[in-house]
Structures are given as structure tokens and as C-alpha cells.
Amino acid sequence: MDATYRTELREINDQNFARFDARVEQRLAESDGRWERRISELRTDMITGLADVKSGLKWMYAFWAPTALAVIGIGIGVISLVIRR
């Protein structure tokens, strides 16, 4: 009787473990899928953000370049006036 009970108990435990293992594998696969989707979304967001930054930099250079040239020109003018005296 004792050996029969142990055998049945072992079979029940093996079945329970197999079900548990299948659930864990399923949840890990779902989690992997979610991580991959999230990483893909983040990559897309980064690419879009980088494109926005690059276009912003072009406008920044377009506005600051004339200002920088004017400041340099004024500096050269002031230096030439100081040197003449």
C-alpha cells in the first residue's frame, strides 16, 4: 500500500510540475514578446526624436550663423580702430 501511494503521489507531482513548467514557459514567452515590442517602440521613438533634433539644429545654425558673423565683424572693427590709434 505504501509503495502504491508513493507511486501515485510521484505521478501527481510530476503532472503538477509539468503544468507549472508549461505555464512558466508561456508567461516567459509573453514577457519576451512584450519586451521586444517595447524595445521596438523605443527604437522608433529615438529615431523620430533624433530626426527632430537634427532638423532643430539646422534651424539653429541658420539663425546663429549670421549673428556670429556680425559679432566677429564688430570685434574685427573694434580691434582695427584700437590698432589705428
ZIWOGI-V859713 format. One line per field, one symbol per residue. phi: phi as a letter, one per 40 degrees, with the letter a starting at -180 (. if undefined). psi: psi as a letter, one per 20 degrees, with the letter a starting at -180 (. if undefined). A space follows every 50 residues. Layout:
# ZIWOGI-V859713
phi = ???
psi = ???
This chain:
# ZIWOGI-V859713
phi = .ccccccccccccccccccccccccccccccccccccccccccccccccc ccccccccccccccccccccccccccccccccccc
psi = gghggggggggggggggggghggggghhggggggggggggghgggggghh hggghhhghghhhhghgghgggggggggghhhhh.
